[in-house]
Amino acid sequence: MTNLDLCYMPASEALRRFKAKQLSPVELMQAVIDRAEATKETINCFTFTHFDEAMKLARKAEAKYARGARTGALEGLPIGIKDESYIKGKPTSHGSLLTRDAVCGHTSTMNERIIKAGGIVHARTATPEFSCAGYTWSRRWGVTRNPWNPDFTPGGSSGG
């Protein structure tokens, strides 16, 4: 299985393979990070990345699966979170120069549930300024391109 295959594997299949010890959360996270790095100039889908922290959390998830410990519903899955929602202590820009690198004081309920379920936030996804456009472009981050055809937009307000 190639790294690209891993990146496009359905979450349900990744979780099944984690439990069967046929795939490691570390392997999947590394494939996702490698793909993000390889496409960042062309696609420009992430604003902030948390790759080092994500790998540490993937190793913890891997250890849980290895010892047969109880795991969360999303345990070990790489998750990109829109750069408009809040995670305490992490930057969010809303795609705007006005809120450039603002640090969140709390975690939104949705993100709290994802994290509590074992999802690993490895990056923040690009958004147009304040999520108010049908395409993803902002003066803060530039244009985000469609990964299937870079001549097109992935849309908005969640283009990353």
Phi and psi in degrees as a GROMACS rama.xvg file:
@    title "Ramachandran Plot"
@    xaxis  label "Phi"
@    yaxis  label "Psi"
@TYPE xy
-85.1059  166.054  THR-2
-59.4662  -37.5064  ASN-3
-64.2076  -40.983  LEU-4
-58.3133  -43.0137  ASP-5
-62.7367  -41.1883  LEU-6
-63.6648  -30.1352  CYS-7
-103.969  10.3171  TYR-8
-69.5059  134.148  MET-9
-59.2192  145.99  PRO-10
-56.8308  -40.961  ALA-11
-61.5629  -37.3165  SER-12
-70.5014  -41.3015  GLU-13
-60.6532  -44.9836  ALA-14
-62.6417  -41.1141  LEU-15
-60.8258  -43.9508  ARG-16
-69.5728  -34.892  ARG-17
-58.8633  -49.373  PHE-18
-63.7796  -34.6017  LYS-19
-83.9547  -0.0850048  ALA-20
59.4635  33.821  LYS-21
-98.7005  -10.725  GLN-22
-150.924  143.865  LEU-23
-105.455  142.878  SER-24
-56.4229  -30.1903  PRO-25
-67.5176  -43.3406  VAL-26
-60.7087  -45.8389  GLU-27
-65.3399  -45.6141  LEU-28
-61.2168  -42.5396  MET-29
-62.8577  -40.2183  GLN-30
-62.2181  -42.3952  ALA-31
-66.0022  -43.5153  VAL-32
-64.0675  -44.5963  ILE-33
-59.5541  -42.2856  ASP-34
-66.0583  -41.6038  ARG-35
-61.0574  -43.4081  ALA-36
-66.2003  -40.6619  GLU-37
-68.0158  -27.6973  ALA-38
-110.151  2.70089  THR-39
-61.3297  -38.1552  LYS-40
-71.6826  -37.939  GLU-41
-79.1636  -48.0663  THR-42
-91.1527  -40.0345  ILE-43
56.1739  50.5028  ASN-44
-93.3114  -17.0708  CYS-45
-111.653  141.644  PHE-46
-94.1325  -63.8691  THR-47
-112.023  141.657  PHE-48
-120.927  150.597  THR-49
-130.816  49.4304  HIS-50
-64.9088  -42.3165  PHE-51
-63.1906  -47.0263  ASP-52
-62.4358  -40.2814  GLU-53
-62.9436  -40.0223  ALA-54
-66.1757  -37.381  MET-55
-62.1187  -44.2299  LYS-56
-67.8348  -34.6875  LEU-57
-64.7419  -38.4406  ALA-58
-64.7761  -38.522  ARG-59
-64.6661  -42.3814  LYS-60
-64.1778  -41.9178  ALA-61
-57.9924  -42.7362  GLU-62
-64.1971  -38.5737  ALA-63
-61.8245  -46.6481  LYS-64
-64.0132  -40.2017  TYR-65
-62.2412  -37.1597  ALA-66
-95.0321  3.23504  ARG-67
72.8777  24.2262  GLY-68
-72.5529  163.498  ALA-69
-65.1505  134.9  ARG-70
-122.289  155.022  THR-71
-75.8645  166.765  GLY-72
-61.85  -25.0716  ALA-73
-116.874  16.3721  LEU-74
-50.7805  116.417  GLU-75
89.1296  -3.35677  GLY-76
-79.5348  131.382  LEU-77
-69.5856  132.783  PRO-78
-133.985  126.36  ILE-79
-91.4989  132.096  GLY-80
-111.611  133.499  ILE-81
-55.7946  134.93  LYS-82
-76.3651  56.9535  ASP-83
-150.83  -15.4483  GLU-84
-99.139  162.504  SER-85
-104.114  137.469  TYR-86
-134.386  118.931  ILE-87
-51.8207  130.436  LYS-88
82.749  -3.68759  GLY-89
-106.665  149.449  LYS-90
-73.8793  150.929  PRO-91
-146.825  139.935  THR-92
-115.791  -12.6752  SER-93
57.1201  20.5159  HIS-94
69.9508  17.4576  GLY-95
-120.597  147.995  SER-96
-72.7371  -24.345  LEU-97
-66.5284  -34.3977  LEU-98
-114.565  30.0131  THR-99
-48.1651  120.446  ARG-100
55.8287  29.5283  ASP-101
-63.0128  140.342  ALA-102
-100.952  130.837  VAL-103
-72.5072  140.421  CYS-104
-94.4301  -8.44923  GLY-105
-151.97  169.377  HIS-106
-107.885  131.759  THR-107
-64.0521  156.382  SER-108
-57.6979  -44.8417  THR-109
-59.8239  -49.0648  MET-110
-66.8702  -35.9643  ASN-111
-59.5397  -41.9365  GLU-112
-68.0601  -39.928  ARG-113
-61.6885  -47.8061  ILE-114
-66.1643  -42.9263  ILE-115
-62.5749  -31.22  LYS-116
-80.9884  0.839206  ALA-117
96.4079  1.49845  GLY-118
-63.8332  141.732  GLY-119
-110.877  112.689  ILE-120
-78.3963  107.423  VAL-121
-98.1908  -16.5555  HIS-122
-163.273  162.053  ALA-123
-105.171  133.977  ARG-124
-90.8166  146.237  THR-125
-65.423  150.061  ALA-126
-146.804  149.173  THR-127
-66.4292  164.548  PRO-128
-52.2289  121.574  GLU-129
53.8076  24.6562  PHE-130
59.2992  33.2771  SER-131
-112.507  51.6338  CYS-132
-158.444  159.522  ALA-133
-89.912  7.40244  GLY-134
-141.032  158.994  TYR-135
-104.886  100.56  THR-136
-148.91  141.066  TRP-137
-150.572  154.923  SER-138
-64.6141  -25.9404  ARG-139
-71.6915  -43.408  ARG-140
-119.331  -12.9079  TRP-141
87.7669  -158.106  GLY-142
-95.9447  139.922  VAL-143
-103.447  134.562  THR-144
-107.934  155.322  ARG-145
-69.7481  125.469  ASN-146
-67.7174  -21.5663  PRO-147
-83.2558  -29.7071  TRP-148
-153.198  99.9522  ASN-149
-62.555  -8.34027  PRO-150
-77.0513  -9.86062  ASP-151
-117.62  162.812  PHE-152
-85.344  151.142  THR-153
-83.1213  0.0728992  PRO-154
93.6693  -168.732  GLY-155
-150.999  170.025  GLY-156
-88.814  3.82201  SER-157
-119.691  61.0867  SER-158
-70.8281  -24.9969  GLY-159
